[in-house]
Amino acid sequence: MRETIKLINSSGEEIIVVQIAGMIARRIVCDFKEGDKLNQGDRFGMIRFGSKVDIYLQNYNLLVKNNQNTVAGETLLAIKK
């Protein structure tokens, strides 16, 4: 199961977030609807029992490394170039 979300930041740039539930979890919870405003660090959903989230962005330098553990709402992922 997948849920794709397109976010537009205050600079008008698009950030694509894909929540991917694994074979066991199969449950994605999304707590916002189109037009809602989010602030940096806000939680907007979760995937029960783990799985993964892919984030697609342009013009940002990544601050995390491959296989690094991250914490939702706490770990800074990237910074604008």
N, CA, C and O atoms as CSV, one atom per row, in Angstrom:
chain,resi,resn,atom,element,x,y,z
A,1,MET,N,N,0.838,-1.172,0.000
A,1,MET,CA,C,0.000,0.000,0.000
A,1,MET,C,C,0.886,1.238,0.000
A,1,MET,O,O,1.898,1.275,0.699
A,2,ARG,N,N,0.514,2.255,-0.780
A,2,ARG,CA,C,1.270,3.498,-0.886
A,2,ARG,C,C,0.347,4.689,-0.805
A,2,ARG,O,O,-0.811,4.625,-1.215
A,3,GLU,N,N,0.865,5.765,-0.278
A,3,GLU,CA,C,0.152,7.030,-0.319
A,3,GLU,C,C,1.165,8.098,-0.710
A,3,GLU,O,O,2.187,8.266,-0.045
A,4,THR,N,N,0.878,8.820,-1.790
A,4,THR,CA,C,1.762,9.866,-2.283
A,4,THR,C,C,1.172,11.221,-1.934
A,4,THR,O,O,-0.013,11.473,-2.158
A,5,ILE,N,N,2.013,12.096,-1.382
A,5,ILE,CA,C,1.577,13.413,-0.935
A,5,ILE,C,C,2.498,14.453,-1.560
A,5,ILE,O,O,3.720,14.318,-1.503
A,6,LYS,N,N,1.917,15.490,-2.156
A,6,LYS,CA,C,2.713,16.592,-2.698
A,6,LYS,C,C,2.563,17.791,-1.768
A,6,LYS,O,O,1.459,18.293,-1.555
A,7,LEU,N,N,3.685,18.239,-1.220
A,7,LEU,CA,C,3.705,19.409,-0.356
A,7,LEU,C,C,4.327,20.567,-1.128
A,7,LEU,O,O,5.229,20.357,-1.939
A,8,ILE,N,N,3.858,21.774,-0.885
A,8,ILE,CA,C,4.453,22.956,-1.491
A,8,ILE,C,C,4.902,23.867,-0.350
A,8,ILE,O,O,4.095,24.305,0.470
A,9,ASN,N,N,6.221,24.144,-0.316
A,9,ASN,CA,C,6.737,24.949,0.790
A,9,ASN,C,C,6.500,26.434,0.545
A,9,ASN,O,O,5.938,26.813,-0.483
A,10,SER,N,N,6.921,27.269,1.477
A,10,SER,CA,C,6.657,28.706,1.401
A,10,SER,C,C,7.369,29.368,0.220
A,10,SER,O,O,7.009,30.478,-0.173
A,11,SER,N,N,8.373,28.701,-0.348
A,11,SER,CA,C,9.077,29.220,-1.526
A,11,SER,C,C,8.445,28.730,-2.823
A,11,SER,O,O,8.916,29.069,-3.908
A,12,GLY,N,N,7.383,27.934,-2.721
A,12,GLY,CA,C,6.712,27.412,-3.903
A,12,GLY,C,C,7.328,26.140,-4.456
A,12,GLY,O,O,6.924,25.672,-5.521
A,13,GLU,N,N,8.297,25.573,-3.753
A,13,GLU,CA,C,8.951,24.342,-4.202
A,13,GLU,C,C,8.141,23.126,-3.778
A,13,GLU,O,O,7.550,23.098,-2.699
A,14,GLU,N,N,8.126,22.119,-4.650
A,14,GLU,CA,C,7.398,20.888,-4.357
A,14,GLU,C,C,8.283,19.892,-3.627
A,14,GLU,O,O,9.461,19.732,-3.945
A,15,ILE,N,N,7.701,19.234,-2.655
A,15,ILE,CA,C,8.342,18.120,-1.954
A,15,ILE,C,C,7.349,16.961,-2.035
A,15,ILE,O,O,6.195,17.088,-1.626
A,16,ILE,N,N,7.808,15.848,-2.561
A,16,ILE,CA,C,6.955,14.671,-2.711
A,16,ILE,C,C,7.298,13.684,-1.603
A,16,ILE,O,O,8.464,13.343,-1.401
A,17,VAL,N,N,6.276,13.228,-0.888
A,17,VAL,CA,C,6.435,12.253,0.185
A,17,VAL,C,C,5.619,11.022,-0.179
A,17,VAL,O,O,4.422,11.119,-0.447
A,18,VAL,N,N,6.279,9.851,-0.187
A,18,VAL,CA,C,5.593,8.603,-0.483
A,18,VAL,C,C,5.683,7.713,0.748
A,18,VAL,O,O,6.767,7.269,1.126
A,19,GLN,N,N,4.527,7.456,1.373
A,19,GLN,CA,C,4.473,6.549,2.517
A,19,GLN,C,C,4.220,5.150,1.964
A,19,GLN,O,O,3.261,4.936,1.223
A,20,ILE,N,N,5.084,4.196,2.328
A,20,ILE,CA,C,4.993,2.838,1.799
A,20,ILE,C,C,4.854,1.852,2.950
A,20,ILE,O,O,5.769,1.685,3.756
A,21,ALA,N,N,3.708,1.207,3.015
A,21,ALA,CA,C,3.468,0.200,4.058
A,21,ALA,C,C,3.977,-1.153,3.567
A,21,ALA,O,O,3.771,-1.519,2.410
A,22,GLY,N,N,4.635,-1.882,4.444
A,22,GLY,CA,C,5.181,-3.182,4.102
A,22,GLY,C,C,4.113,-4.265,4.046
A,22,GLY,O,O,2.927,-3.998,4.239
A,23,MET,N,N,4.545,-5.473,3.783
A,23,MET,CA,C,3.635,-6.605,3.636
A,23,MET,C,C,2.841,-6.873,4.913
A,23,MET,O,O,1.681,-7.277,4.840
A,24,ILE,N,N,3.441,-6.657,6.070
A,24,ILE,CA,C,2.759,-6.950,7.327
A,24,ILE,C,C,1.913,-5.767,7.788
A,24,ILE,O,O,0.772,-5.947,8.212
A,25,ALA,N,N,2.473,-4.548,7.707
A,25,ALA,CA,C,1.776,-3.367,8.239
A,25,ALA,C,C,0.480,-3.093,7.495
A,25,ALA,O,O,-0.597,-3.122,8.091
A,26,ARG,N,N,0.573,-2.829,6.202
A,26,ARG,CA,C,-0.579,-2.586,5.341
A,26,ARG,C,C,-1.535,-1.521,5.851
A,26,ARG,O,O,-2.726,-1.568,5.543
A,27,ARG,N,N,-1.034,-0.552,6.631
A,27,ARG,CA,C,-1.925,0.487,7.126
A,27,ARG,C,C,-1.187,1.820,7.201
A,27,ARG,O,O,-0.201,1.955,7.926
A,28,ILE,N,N,-1.668,2.786,6.455
A,28,ILE,CA,C,-1.114,4.133,6.464
A,28,ILE,C,C,-2.177,5.059,7.036
A,28,ILE,O,O,-3.344,4.989,6.650
A,29,VAL,N,N,-1.768,5.934,7.962
A,29,VAL,CA,C,-2.685,6.907,8.550
A,29,VAL,C,C,-2.206,8.293,8.117
A,29,VAL,O,O,-1.055,8.653,8.360
A,30,CYS,N,N,-3.071,9.061,7.486
A,30,CYS,CA,C,-2.740,10.418,7.053
A,30,CYS,C,C,-3.713,11.371,7.737
A,30,CYS,O,O,-4.926,11.275,7.548
A,31,ASP,N,N,-3.171,12.297,8.538
A,31,ASP,CA,C,-3.995,13.145,9.395
A,31,ASP,C,C,-4.299,14.531,8.834
A,31,ASP,O,O,-4.741,15.405,9.580
A,32,PHE,N,N,-4.077,14.752,7.549
A,32,PHE,CA,C,-4.408,16.066,7.005
A,32,PHE,C,C,-5.092,15.913,5.660
A,32,PHE,O,O,-5.087,14.840,5.057
A,33,LYS,N,N,-5.680,17.008,5.204
A,33,LYS,CA,C,-6.377,16.974,3.917
A,33,LYS,C,C,-5.871,18.113,3.048
A,33,LYS,O,O,-5.177,19.004,3.538
A,34,GLU,N,N,-6.207,18.095,1.784
A,34,GLU,CA,C,-5.757,19.109,0.840
A,34,GLU,C,C,-6.084,20.509,1.357
A,34,GLU,O,O,-7.195,20.781,1.813
A,35,GLY,N,N,-5.086,21.383,1.273
A,35,GLY,CA,C,-5.262,22.762,1.710
A,35,GLY,C,C,-4.805,23.033,3.132
A,35,GLY,O,O,-4.631,24.191,3.511
A,36,ASP,N,N,-4.603,21.976,3.939
A,36,ASP,CA,C,-4.113,22.166,5.306
A,36,ASP,C,C,-2.694,22.726,5.273
A,36,ASP,O,O,-1.927,22.416,4.361
A,37,LYS,N,N,-2.346,23.535,6.244
A,37,LYS,CA,C,-1.001,24.098,6.357
A,37,LYS,C,C,-0.210,23.303,7.392
A,37,LYS,O,O,-0.717,22.976,8.464
A,38,LEU,N,N,1.042,22.999,7.051
A,38,LEU,CA,C,1.942,22.286,7.948
A,38,LEU,C,C,3.131,23.166,8.268
A,38,LEU,O,O,3.550,23.974,7.438
A,39,ASN,N,N,3.674,23.018,9.451
A,39,ASN,CA,C,4.903,23.698,9.840
A,39,ASN,C,C,6.026,22.674,9.908
A,39,ASN,O,O,5.778,21.476,10.044
A,40,GLN,N,N,7.258,23.153,9.814
A,40,GLN,CA,C,8.398,22.266,9.906
A,40,GLN,C,C,8.327,21.472,11.202
A,40,GLN,O,O,8.124,22.042,12.273
A,41,GLY,N,N,8.494,20.163,11.106
A,41,GLY,CA,C,8.459,19.297,12.278
A,41,GLY,C,C,7.092,18.735,12.607
A,41,GLY,O,O,6.978,17.846,13.450
A,42,ASP,N,N,6.035,19.243,11.948
A,42,ASP,CA,C,4.684,18.718,12.191
A,42,ASP,C,C,4.570,17.279,11.709
A,42,ASP,O,O,5.151,16.906,10.690
A,43,ARG,N,N,3.829,16.489,12.438
A,43,ARG,CA,C,3.508,15.131,11.990
A,43,ARG,C,C,2.229,15.194,11.179
A,43,ARG,O,O,1.263,15.847,11.574
A,44,PHE,N,N,2.227,14.518,10.055
A,44,PHE,CA,C,1.029,14.535,9.211
A,44,PHE,C,C,0.493,13.151,8.943
A,44,PHE,O,O,-0.474,12.992,8.198
A,45,GLY,N,N,1.100,12.158,9.532
A,45,GLY,CA,C,0.622,10.792,9.358
A,45,GLY,C,C,1.653,9.813,9.881
A,45,GLY,O,O,2.707,10.194,10.389
A,46,MET,N,N,1.322,8.554,9.743
A,46,MET,CA,C,2.272,7.512,10.150
A,46,MET,C,C,1.905,6.211,9.468
A,46,MET,O,O,0.802,6.037,8.951
A,47,ILE,N,N,2.864,5.306,9.485
A,47,ILE,CA,C,2.641,3.969,8.960
A,47,ILE,C,C,2.722,3.036,10.149
A,47,ILE,O,O,3.742,2.977,10.836
A,48,ARG,N,N,1.665,2.319,10.386
A,48,ARG,CA,C,1.656,1.391,11.517
A,48,ARG,C,C,2.703,0.299,11.307
A,48,ARG,O,O,2.869,-0.204,10.196
A,49,PHE,N,N,3.395,-0.059,12.364
A,49,PHE,CA,C,4.368,-1.154,12.371
A,49,PHE,C,C,5.530,-0.930,11.410
A,49,PHE,O,O,6.019,-1.879,10.797
A,50,GLY,N,N,5.975,0.319,11.275
A,50,GLY,CA,C,7.194,0.565,10.515
A,50,GLY,C,C,6.989,0.839,9.050
A,50,GLY,O,O,6.197,1.710,8.690
A,51,SER,N,N,7.686,0.115,8.190
A,51,SER,CA,C,7.735,0.302,6.749
A,51,SER,C,C,8.631,1.482,6.424
A,51,SER,O,O,9.618,1.694,7.128
A,52,LYS,N,N,8.331,2.276,5.370
A,52,LYS,CA,C,9.268,3.336,5.018
A,52,LYS,C,C,8.581,4.520,4.369
A,52,LYS,O,O,7.421,4.454,3.961
A,53,VAL,N,N,9.335,5.609,4.286
A,53,VAL,CA,C,8.873,6.834,3.638
A,53,VAL,C,C,9.971,7.283,2.690
A,53,VAL,O,O,11.132,7.394,3.085
A,54,ASP,N,N,9.606,7.544,1.435
A,54,ASP,CA,C,10.529,8.122,0.461
A,54,ASP,C,C,10.196,9.594,0.323
A,54,ASP,O,O,9.025,9.967,0.259
A,55,ILE,N,N,11.230,10.440,0.276
A,55,ILE,CA,C,11.044,11.881,0.131
A,55,ILE,C,C,11.837,12.339,-1.083
A,55,ILE,O,O,13.029,12.058,-1.204
A,56,TYR,N,N,11.161,13.048,-1.981
A,56,TYR,CA,C,11.794,13.546,-3.193
A,56,TYR,C,C,11.793,15.071,-3.145
A,56,TYR,O,O,10.741,15.701,-3.036
A,57,LEU,N,N,13.011,15.664,-3.228
A,57,LEU,CA,C,13.121,17.113,-3.226
A,57,LEU,C,C,14.280,17.537,-4.112
A,57,LEU,O,O,15.209,16.766,-4.358
A,58,GLN,N,N,14.210,18.783,-4.588
A,58,GLN,CA,C,15.259,19.325,-5.444
A,58,GLN,C,C,15.853,20.549,-4.777
A,58,GLN,O,O,15.205,21.211,-3.966
A,59,ASN,N,N,17.109,20.842,-5.135
A,59,ASN,CA,C,17.814,22.026,-4.643
A,59,ASN,C,C,18.038,22.007,-3.129
A,59,ASN,O,O,18.012,23.050,-2.477
A,60,TYR,N,N,18.256,20.824,-2.585
A,60,TYR,CA,C,18.554,20.666,-1.165
A,60,TYR,C,C,19.797,19.794,-1.011
A,60,TYR,O,O,20.018,18.883,-1.809
A,61,ASN,N,N,20.599,20.063,-0.005
A,61,ASN,CA,C,21.725,19.206,0.363
A,61,ASN,C,C,21.259,18.276,1.468
A,61,ASN,O,O,20.696,18.724,2.467
A,62,LEU,N,N,21.492,16.982,1.293
A,62,LEU,CA,C,21.086,16.015,2.304
A,62,LEU,C,C,22.000,16.075,3.525
A,62,LEU,O,O,23.213,16.247,3.404
A,63,LEU,N,N,21.409,15.933,4.676
A,63,LEU,CA,C,22.159,15.927,5.936
A,63,LEU,C,C,22.215,14.528,6.544
A,63,LEU,O,O,22.938,14.303,7.514
A,64,VAL,N,N,21.461,13.592,5.983
A,64,VAL,CA,C,21.461,12.214,6.483
A,64,VAL,C,C,22.225,11.328,5.515
A,64,VAL,O,O,22.375,11.655,4.338
A,65,LYS,N,N,22.698,10.219,6.017
A,65,LYS,CA,C,23.470,9.261,5.222
A,65,LYS,C,C,22.636,7.999,4.996
A,65,LYS,O,O,21.646,7.765,5.690
A,66,ASN,N,N,23.042,7.202,4.031
A,66,ASN,CA,C,22.369,5.921,3.781
A,66,ASN,C,C,22.347,5.085,5.057
A,66,ASN,O,O,23.338,5.007,5.783
A,67,ASN,N,N,21.207,4.467,5.313
A,67,ASN,CA,C,21.000,3.567,6.449
A,67,ASN,C,C,21.065,4.252,7.815
A,67,ASN,O,O,21.112,3.567,8.836
A,68,GLN,N,N,21.069,5.575,7.857
A,68,GLN,CA,C,21.047,6.291,9.125
A,68,GLN,C,C,19.650,6.223,9.716
A,68,GLN,O,O,18.667,6.407,8.998
A,69,ASN,N,N,19.547,5.964,11.001
A,69,ASN,CA,C,18.254,5.984,11.674
A,69,ASN,C,C,17.814,7.429,11.859
A,69,ASN,O,O,18.616,8.295,12.206
A,70,THR,N,N,16.538,7.676,11.626
A,70,THR,CA,C,15.979,9.017,11.799
A,70,THR,C,C,14.771,8.935,12.719
A,70,THR,O,O,14.163,7.876,12.876
A,71,VAL,N,N,14.431,10.073,13.327
A,71,VAL,CA,C,13.279,10.143,14.222
A,71,VAL,C,C,12.315,11.185,13.674
A,71,VAL,O,O,12.694,12.333,13.444
A,72,ALA,N,N,11.071,10.781,13.468
A,72,ALA,CA,C,10.056,11.676,12.914
A,72,ALA,C,C,9.935,12.947,13.740
A,72,ALA,O,O,9.810,12.887,14.963
A,73,GLY,N,N,9.971,14.104,13.071
A,73,GLY,CA,C,9.806,15.375,13.757
A,73,GLY,C,C,11.036,15.864,14.492
A,73,GLY,O,O,11.011,16.947,15.077
A,74,GLU,N,N,12.130,15.081,14.478
A,74,GLU,CA,C,13.339,15.472,15.194
A,74,GLU,C,C,14.577,15.546,14.298
A,74,GLU,O,O,15.376,16.473,14.428
A,75,THR,N,N,14.743,14.591,13.400
A,75,THR,CA,C,15.936,14.528,12.568
A,75,THR,C,C,15.796,15.469,11.383
A,75,THR,O,O,14.840,15.373,10.613
A,76,LEU,N,N,16.761,16.388,11.237
A,76,LEU,CA,C,16.793,17.296,10.099
A,76,LEU,C,C,17.336,16.517,8.904
A,76,LEU,O,O,18.449,15.994,8.959
A,77,LEU,N,N,16.556,16.435,7.822
A,77,LEU,CA,C,16.916,15.606,6.672
A,77,LEU,C,C,17.755,16.336,5.632
A,77,LEU,O,O,18.691,15.762,5.076
A,78,ALA,N,N,17.426,17.600,5.364
A,78,ALA,CA,C,18.110,18.331,4.291
A,78,ALA,C,C,18.057,19.828,4.587
A,78,ALA,O,O,17.268,20.303,5.403
A,79,ILE,N,N,18.934,20.548,3.885
A,79,ILE,CA,C,18.980,22.008,4.002
A,79,ILE,C,C,19.033,22.590,2.594
A,79,ILE,O,O,19.668,22.026,1.703
A,80,LYS,N,N,18.372,23.704,2.404
A,80,LYS,CA,C,18.303,24.325,1.088
A,80,LYS,C,C,19.700,24.765,0.629
A,80,LYS,O,O,20.488,25.286,1.418
A,81,LYS,N,N,19.992,24.547,-0.662
A,81,LYS,CA,C,21.289,24.930,-1.226
A,81,LYS,C,C,21.418,26.429,-1.270
A,81,LYS,O,O,22.443,26.948,-1.713
